Amino acid sequence: MSVEVYIFDLDGVIINSGEDIADGVNAALKQFGYWSVGKERIISFIGDGEKNLILRSLKASTKKKFDETTEYGSKQLNSVRQFYHEYYAKNPVVHTYLYAGIKELLKVLKAKNKKNILVTNKPSDIAGLILKKLEVFDYFDIITGGDTLNSQGKTVALKPDPEGLILSLDRLNQKCNSQYKNENCIFFGDSPTDIQAGKAFGCLTAAIRGGLSDKNLLPPEKADFSFSVASEIEKFIDTLSKDVEKSELKSQALKNEIPIIQDEGSDFICSYIKEHNVKSIFEIGTAIAYSSIRFAKLSPDIKVTTIEIDRERFEAAQKNIEESGVKDQITSIFGNALEEKINGNFDLIFIDAAKAQYINFFEKFKNQLNPDGVFISDNLSFHGMVEDLSLTRNYSTIKLVKKIRKYIDFLKNNEEFETQFYSVGDGISVSRRKNKTLA
């Protein structure tokens, strides 16, 4: 079954809200005379609804002496929770931000006519407010929160119960006059609770390791896929839109979170290879050999040399090349492209490895281009963050994006090469020596 419906948890998947939630909890604790609790500890309590968040924080504040089963404890819990809710509703996006690439992912999903659903244990009013402030509210077709009512007028059961997912899909089908089933869905979550809900619902599940929950708790849940951030699914949208078995290599990459070029980018390069009669290709960054094999299959006259620095990926690539039917056309090398000596000259050098090293790759291998040869570089948009750095607040990602921007400036101001940029896939450039015609 093809995947047409993308369902997301909110905290830890769409937004990093930990600091604002912790500030709200501590404000509530202080209001009622309780000791504050460390932010990281409060963040570890996120994921099971507002009531459980406050209860755990009260117990942490009182060294487990708080007793919610007494009349006094029950009233205090409700009072602290109400104060937190009102405080947090007024201060939901002080430090909160979208995870890297999320806005671009939602845009791409909409452009490909996919449906987006949000299922969160957070109250729906606050969830909607946050999404509006971060300018992604309109990308969601359905939003289901911890206070959403089901058809019987009762509050929907919180995850790990799948009721929120079931209700959301029913509402989507009613709204869109569609007949999507659970098999058409994939659910992204950062906690065991999320993965359990997805499995109970009967859809594909994707564990997000870079969220708010402890990533070490995720492996036992055996999610179908695993990503650092949800936006990494973007390269596999087209694969999931058809029977995954139709593309074993892409299925393998998806299962193991191995980056491969997006379909649009791959199609673009393949068209270039055919139109320009390219016969010799050097690929920097083999991954699992998806691109190498696809290039080689364009013509029996094409020879591909490819290098991979990661041992596990190299070994996977070797196996795939052996089974590809074009193994005699591909030379696979294990090593660091900046250290290894690569023999021969090439019609096309494809750069798709460590983004921070793009300039070094370019400089090292420019003299191994044939007179009419070109460099093709991938990921120059980097999920839209190169154009809009506000899409991420992650320090490491910001540094990487700035290096990609530096590479783009390097290409634009290069005295030897002229470059044309294409808004296909995740952003591609074609560079050739000046006084040659760019196509």
N, C-alpha and C positions, 0 to 999 in steps of 0.2 A: 504493500500500500504506500502511496506517495504521502509525503508530509506536507500538509497545506496549512496547518494551524500551529503557531508557535506560542507556547504558554510560558510565562515568566513569573518567578517569584520577584518580589520588589527589593527588600533589604538584602544586600550581599550579592545581588545579580544585576539589577538595573541601577541601583544607587548604593553608594557607600554612605550610610546614614549613622554609623556607629557613634561618632562624636556628639552629634546633636541629640541622639537618644540618651546617651549617657549624661549629658548636661541636663536634660529634662528630668531624668530619674533623680539625679542628685539635688536638683532644685526642689523636687517634691519631698524628698527625704528631709532636706533642711527645713522646709516649711512646717513639718510635723515633728521636728526635734530629733530626728534620727541622724546617726553618723553617715557621712558620705561614703561611697564605695568606689573603688578604683575603676577608671573608665574601661580598661580592658576586661575587667571581670564583668562589668555590666554588659558589655558587648557580647560576652560569651552567653548571656542569658537571652539574647534576641532569637526569635524564630518560632516561638510557640504562643504568640499572642500577647496582648497588652497586660492581661491579668497575671499571667505567669511571669512576665518580665518584672512587674512590680513586686509580686510575692517573693520571687527569688532575691530581689534586691533588698527587701525588708529582712529577709532571713540572713543575708550576708551582712547587713548593717548591724544586726543584733546578735551576731554569732550564733545563729540558728535558734534564738530564744523566742522569736516572734511566732505566735500561734494564731493562725487564721481560723481555727475551729471554734474559738470562743466568741461570744457576742461582741466583746470589745475588739478583738482581733479582726473579725469580719468587717466591722464598721470602719476600722482604721484602714484596712486594705482598700475598701471602696473609696474612702476619702482621699487617700494618697493616689490611688489610680485616677480619680476624677481630676485632681489637681494636675497630675502629670499630663493627662490627656489635653486639658485646656492650655497648659504651658507649652506643650510640644506643638499643638495646633497653631500657636502664635509664633513659634520659632522652629519651623521644620527644615529650613534651608539656610541655616547660618553657616554651617561647615559642610553640609551634604552636597554631593556632586555625582554626576553620572560616571559610571565606569568607562574605561577607555573603549571607544568605538561604538558605544551603545546607540547613540543618536543616529549614526551612519547606518548601523545594522537595521534599525527600525525603518529608516528611509528605504533601504534596499528591499526589505521584506514587503513593504507597501508597493514599491515599484514592480515587484514580481507577483503582485496580487495575492500575497499570503495574508492570513489573518493573525492578528496579534491579540493575545489575552493576558491580562494580569490577574494572578491569583495570589493574594497575600493575607497573612493573618493580621496585618495592620488594619485599623479601621479605615473604611473606604473613603471617608471624608478627608482624612489626612493624606491618604495615598493619592487621591485626586489632586489635592492642593499642591503636593510636592511635584507631581508630574507636570502640572500647569506651570509652576515656577521654573522648572527645568526645561520647559518648552517641548515636551514629548507626549503630552496628554492625548493629542489628536491622533497619534499613531496606534492607539489601542482601540480595538473594536468593542471589547468587553472588559470591565474592571470588577472583580469580586473581592471584597474585603472581609475581615473577620466579623463585621456587623451586618453583612448582607443577609437578607431574608430569603428563605427558600419558598417553594410553592405553598407550604403549609403555614407560612407566616412566622416560622421559627428561624432564629439565627443559624446560619450555615455552620456545620461542624468544622472546626479548625483542622488544618493538616496535622498529623498524617492521614486523617480521614479524607477520602477522595471526593467528598460531597461538593466541595468548592469547584473542583475540576469538572465534575459531572454537570453541575448547575451552569457553569460558564459555557460549556459546549452546547447545552440545550438552549441557552439564551442566544448564543451566536447563531445557531441554526434557525431560530425563530426570527432573529433580526435580519439575517441575510437570505432567508428562504433556502437554506442549504441543507445538506444531509451528511455533514462531516461525522465521522466516527472516531472513537478513541485511537484507532490505528492510524488515523491521519494526523495525530498530534505528537509533539515533542515538548517535554516540560523541563525547564531549566531551574535548578535550585542549588543552593550552597550548603544545605544541611541534610543530615540523615532524614529528618522529618519530611523534607521536600521529595527526596528520592522515594521514600516509602509511599508517599501520596501518589506519585506518578505511577509507580508499579501497581498499586492497588487500583488505580484508574485504568491501567492497561495500555498506557502509551509508552513511547520511547522516553528515556530519561537522560539528562545531561547534567553531570555534577560539575559545579563551578568551584574550583579549588581556591581561587583568589578572593573569595567572599568574606563574610563576617564570621562564619562558623569555623570551627577547628577542622582544617582539611584532613587531618589524620583520622577523623571519624567517618570519612566518606567511602574509602575503599571497601569496607565490609558490606556496604549497601549494593555494590556491584551495579552501578549505573551503566547504561548502555554506552555512554560516551563521557569523556572527561576533558574539560578545558580550563585554562587559567582564568579567562574571562569569557562571558557569553558571546561577545562580538567575534570570537574566533570561529564561530559556526558559519560566518558569512561565506567562506570559501566553499562550503559544502551544501549550500542551499539548493543548487541545481542537482546535485547528487541525490539529495533527499526527496527531490521532486519526482523522482522516478524510482523504479525498483532498484535498490542498492546493488543487487546481484549483477546488474548490467555493467557495473564498473568495479571490478574486484580491487583494483589498485586504489581507487578513491575511497572505497569502503574501508580498506586497510588503513589509509591515511586518517580517515575520520575516526576510526576506533582508537587509534593510537596518538591522536592529536599531533599529527605530522603536517606541517604546512606545505601545501602544494598550490600552484598557480590557479587562480580563478578561471572558470570556463571561458569567460569573455576574453581574458588576457591570453589564454592558451590558444583560442581560436584565432586571435589576432596574429600571434607569432607564427602559427601554422600557415596562415594565409600569406604572410610575408615570405616565409621559406619557399612556398610554391611559386609565388609571383616573381621572386628574384632568383629562382633556380639555385638556392643555397645547397651546397653539397657537404660542407664541413662545419661542424658546430662544436663549440666548447661551452659547457654548462658549469657554472660555479654554484654548487649547492644541489646535489643530486636528490636529497631527501630519499624517497623510496623509488626513484627512477620513473615517476609518472610522466614527466615532461620528456625525458630522454627517450623513452619507449615510444611516446606519441610522435615525436619528431622523426625518429628512425622509421616508423611505419608509413611515413608520407611517401617515401621512395626507397627502393633498394640501393640507390646510388648515394644516399646520405650516410655520412659517418659522424658519430657523436662521441666526443670525449667528455667525460663528466667526473667531477671530483666532489667528495663528501668528507667532512671532518669528523662527523659523529659515527662511532664504530657500529652502534646498534642499527642506525639507519642505513649505513653502508652495507651491512650484512643483509638487511631486508631488501635493499636495492639489488644486490647480487642475485638473490633468489628470484626476484621478479624479472630481472633481465634474462636469467636462464630459461624461464618459462614463457618469455615474451614472443619467441619466434623471430626476433631480430638481434639475438645476442652477438652475432658476428659483425654487426654494424656499430656496436657500442663498446667503448673502452672505459671501464670504470676504475677510478683511482681513489684510494683511501689516503687522506692527508689534508694538510692545511694549504690552500691554494696560494697563500702568500709565501710559503716556504718551498713547496714542491716545484721542480722543473717540469714544465709541460712542453712537450715536443710538438712542432708543427705550426702552421698558420691556419687561420680559420676565416670562413665567410661570415660567421655570426658568433659572437661571444655573448652568452646569456648570463647576466648577473642576477642571482636570486638567492644570495646567502646572507651572511651577517651584514645588516644594513649600515652599521657603523664603519665597515671596511670598504664600502662601495668605491670611494675615491682611490684607495690603495689598489683594489682589484683593477680598476680602470687604468691606472698608471702603469701597473706591472705588465699588463697584457696588451696594451695598445699597439705595440710593435709586432704583435703576432696576428694582427688583422691583415687579411688580404687587401689589395688596393681599394676594392669596392666593398670591403667588409663593414659590418656595423656592430656596435654594442647595443643590446636591448636590456634595459634594466626594469625590474618589476618592483611593486609595492611602493611607488613614489607618492601615493596618496595616503597610505597607511590608515585605512578605515576612515578617511576624511580628516584625520587629525593634522596632516600637513597643511591643509587649507584652513583649518579651524582648531587651533591648539587648545581652545577652551573645552573641547570634548573630553579632555583628560586632566586630572590633577595629580596623577601618579608621577613622582619625581623621575623614576627610571624611564618611563614612557616619554615624558617631556624631553629628557636628554636625547633619547633615540630619535624622536621626531625632529629635533633641532639638527641632528646629524644628517638626517635625510634632506632637510632644507638646505644644509650646507652643500650636500652633493648636488642638489638641483642648481644652486648658484654656481657651483663648479662647472656644471654642464653648460649653463647659459653664458658663462664668461670664458669658456675654453677657447684658446686661440687656434688650436689645431682641429677641433671638431665642432660641428654644428649639430644641434639636437632639436628634435621635434617631440612634443609631449602629447600623449593621447589619454583621454579620460575613459579608458576601458579597463575592465577588471578592477584592480586596486591601484591603477595608475601606472602607465608604461611610458618609457622614453626610447627613442631610436636615435643613436648618435653615429655619424660617419664623418670621415675627414672632409674638411672644407673643399669647396669647388667640385663636390660630388652632388648628384641630385638626390634629395630626400623624397621618399614616396610615402 
